[in-house]
Amino acid sequence: MSATPDLPSPSPHAVVIVGAGPRATGLVERIAANAPELYGDGAPVTLHLVDPHPSGGGRVWRPDQSPLLWMNSMAEDVTMFTDESVERDGPVRPGPSLAEWADRVRSGTLPAAELAALPPETVAEATALTGRSFATRRLQSAYLRWVYERSVAALPPGITVEEHRCRAVRVTGPRDGRQQVWLEGRATPLVGDAVVLALGHLDAEPDPEQRALAAFAAEHHLVHLPPEFTADSDLSRLRPGDPVIVRGFGLAFVDLMALLTEGRGGRFDRGPDGEPVYRPSGREPVLYVGSRRGVPYHAKIGYQLTGERPPVPRFFGPAQVDALLRRSAPPDFRRDIWPLIDKELGFAHYHRLFTVHPERTAADWSDFEERYAASPPGSAELRAVVAAAVPDPADRLDLDVLDRPLDGLRFPGHDALQEGLRGYIEADLARRHDPEHSTDLAVFLALLSVYGQLTRLGDLGDGGWWHGFFSYLASGPPGPRLEQLLALSRAGVVRFLGAGLTVETDPRRGVFRAHSASAPGSGVETRALVEARLPEPTVDRSRDPLLRALHRDGAAATGAGLLAVSPDDARVLDRAGRPHPRRFALGPHTDGRSSGAFARPRTNAPAFRQNDATARALLLSLRELSCRASLTV
């Protein structure tokens, strides 16, 4: 791996990868795995990685983050390596999960040079980690850097890597010729036979609502923090003791909560009954939090699966997706896709209920399975089959109730709302750590299966609802974070606003005002508003100049504003639907978006499948160019 050059590499062939975070790392790993079969002794190739942030972790997983920021997955559930579950044409190259890598650090079985390169805080955190722990993001950054360096070292001798610690701002070049990637502050472009965009999460220009809120804040000298990566927000603008409206109750809120409490000198203790207690420092603002649902994401499940895994896919698998893709018109999400998902998740739920908790059922599994399979998705007939076989309504899966748990609930005032929400969170924590509710884990595994199938359908036309629903059920915070939330609520540092949150501006008083449907008449006025969420990954509002220019130059975007790519190998599509022979894109800004660049082991992760397909397409393209060049000599 060489230092950044000022001029393009003299190598006969080159690929420019824009972005050097975990998605790019996964692609390099797949190039290394597939190169012996597909490229062999081809002409030398340089992989140019362009990113202002460190390779491996990139921006989101960079090492210089607060140790208070955690991952939301257990260490044993995080891997960057393929396994036998991944549907791919390339070879499996096994590697350690985050937990297994940390164990190698702890036991000293990593090579001495690799151990010596780790900072002392990384070694200390790895030593304390178990498979069921939630690692800090900076420990994950060290793991990602190790995977990156291992992947680079695994490349065959003819393929080398050059890092460029700067931003790419434009891609030019003909469809049938070499591409030029222009770098910020450089007069000479990088030249490549192919370009891969692996950009990760990007900042975005504000939408009309956010522009109006920002203008109002500027006019009245208020604080408005827009949707952005929480670690990059200027939280110093939120003053001690001041009330702050926080819109958003997902993972961005959890990060915000940690940085504004422990991050300002507060601490968590245990009370007489073992419950968490928060000791304020006096430097915290008061966080009034609400959202569409009005509740935090469900806690991560705190037990392991025993017995048989749910046999999915069953009702939403390759055959069903193939049928949807064969339709002359794009499928409608609510009419054509959601009923199949509902039936698939229900199947996983009831399979677990019947096989592990049969005393809570009133039928034989084989008979129920036959009748369940024969009933149309979403039908009254299907609901009747379930009702007859599952006596207790609490044992039935109702996704609508799960999605909107506060619908129809009205609390008489602010204090009653606080008590009600604390009771909800306590019940969620108890359930997510109780194997008697192991149907929840079966549904979680089915959600992963469904997500893997949906990537083939591209933009679902659902306005992003599915991704939010998936994150709410399957990608919530560690249980200890919700215990801390309860302690902060009891201490008065966090106050719940409820569901259906509405934020308004009051020009007369010069304040933000928030209220919800959960407790009419108990809103709040503040001089600070935080949008606790990432910006939507839309092409037209992206602050990434390369992505915007690519769209202006003819790359297609979906109705939701995502970059359109081929589901086969992630080639960028133009507005006529033609795949570009030399441009590829992977990640959340595309309609091939997957649930993450790393994944739970043995779950056929979509990102790993996509990385393998793209790596093979790149290598085959380079082999063809190499063969052509040899014929013309």
Secondary structure, DSSP 8 states (H G I E B T S, - for coil): -B---SS---SSEEEEEE--SHHHHHHHHHHHHHHHHHTTT-S-EEEEEE-SS-TTTTTTT-SSS-TT-EEEEEGGG-B-S--TTS--SS-------HHHHHHHHHHT-S-HHHHHTS-HHHHHHHHH--TTSEEEHHHHHHHHHHHHHHHHHTS-TTEEEEEE-S-EEEEE--TTS-EEEEETT-SS-EEESEEEE---S--B---HHHHHHHHHHHHHT-EEE-S--GGGS-GGGS-TT-EEEEE--SHHHHHHHHHHTGGGT-EEEE-TTS-EEEE--S---EEEEE-SS-S-------S---S-----SSSSSHHHHHHHHTSSS---IIIIIHHHHHHHHHHHHHHHHHHH-GGG-SS-HHHHHHHHHHS-TT-HHHHHHHHHH--SGGGS--HHHHH-TTTT---SSHHHHHHHHHHHHHHHHHHHT-GGGTHHHHHHHHHHHHHHHHGGG---SSTTHHHHHHHHHHS---HHHHHHHHHHHHTTSEEEEESS-EEEEETTTTEEEEE-SSSTT--EEESEEEE-S-----TTTBS-HHHHHHHHTTB-B-TTS-B-B-TTT-EEEBTTS-EEEEEEE-STTBTT--S-SSB-TTS--HHHHHHHHHHHHHHHHHHHHHHHHHHH-
